[in-house]
Amino acid sequence: MSKGERGAVPQKVIPIEVKETFKLTNLSGIQATDIGFPTVTMDNDDLICVRAQVSGSTEQTSKRTILIVDAIGQKVLVKTNAHTDSAIINQNKKWVGLKSMFSEKSNKDSGPRTTNIRFK
C-alpha cells in the first residue's frame, strides 16, 4: 500500500534524543534575539557559528559580529565584526565562509561578495 491509504502499515518510529548541554546566551556577545535559523549555523556537533547584532545598532545601521563557538569547550573561539547575510563553517579547513550583499562604505546593496575567515 502507498502512503496515505487506509490500512497502511505505520512506519517504525526512531526516537531522537535531545539534550541541552549549554546555553549560547551564557557566552559573551550572544543575545537571545541572535539565536534563530537565519543567524545560527551548526555544521557538526562541536562548532557553532552565530551572526549576532552589535548592541546599539538598529536594522538600518545593522552591524553584525561573527562568533565561532566551541560547543565542547563552551567558549567563543573567534569574534570578528562583519556585515554578512550568511555564514557557514568548514570544520576540516578551519574557516568560515561569509556572503554579503551589503557595502558598508556606500550603505547599500553592492552585489554578492564572499570572503573567508580562518580560525584555530
N, C-alpha and C positions, 0 to 999 in steps of 0.2 A: 504494500500500500504506500502511496505517496504521502507527503506531509499534508496535514490539514484534513485528511479524510477521516471519517468516523471509524473508530476501531483501530486506528494506527497504534502501533506499539510505542510507548513513551521512550524517549532517549534516556540512557543512563546518565544521571546527574553526577558530575565530578565536582566534589567540594573544593572551594578555593579558600585558603586560609589568609586572612588579612590581619596583620599585626602592626600596630603603631610602634615604631622604635624611638622616634623623637619628633619634636615639632620644629618646623622650619622657622616659625616666628620666634623661637628662643634664640636664634642666631642674630647677630648684629646686622642691621641693614635690611631685614626682611619683615614686611608688614603683612597682616592677614589679607589686605587688598591686593598684594602682589602674587598671591597664590591662586592659580587657576589654569585651565587648559591652554589659554593663549600665552601664558607667561612662564610656565614651568615645563622643563623637558627632563625626563629621566630615561636615559638610554640603556641603563643597566642597573644593577642593584647597589652600586656604590657611588655613582656620580649623578648629581642633580644640577641643572642649570636654571637659574632664576633671573628673569628680567624684571628688576624692581624699579619702581618710580622713585626718584630722588625726592626727599622731603622738601616741601615748599614749592615744588613745580606743579603746574596745572596741565590740563590736556593741551592747551595752546602752547605752553612752554615745556612740553613733556621731555624731561631729561631722565634718562634711564641708566641704571647700573647693572652690569652683568656680574652675577655671583656664581662661582662654581663651588658646590658644596660636596664635601666628602661625607657621604651618608654613614659610612662605617665609623669614622673618627668623629663625626658630628661637629665639623668645623668648616669654615669658609676657606677654601684654598686660594681663590682668586677673586678680587673685587676690582672692577675697572669700569670707568664711565664710557658708555657707548649708546647712541640712539639707534636702536635696531627694531626691525619688525619681527624678526625671528632669530633663534639661536639653536644650534644643535651640537652635541658633543660627539667627538670621535675619541673614545677612551683608549684605543690602541695606539694612536699617534699623539695623544695628549694635547689636542687642540679643540677649540670651539669655532665653528663656522658661523659667521654673522651675516645677515642680509638686511639691507636698509633701502628704503625708497626716499629717504629724507636727507636733505642737505642742511646741516646746522648753519653754514655760512649764509645761505640765501633764505633759510627758514621756509623752504617749500620742497615739494617733490622734485627729485632730480633724476629719476630713473633708477633702475636696480643697481645696487652696489654690493659687493661681497668682500669680506675680509676674514682672516683667521687670527685667533689669539692662542698662543702656546701657553701651556701651564705644566707644572710638575706635580 
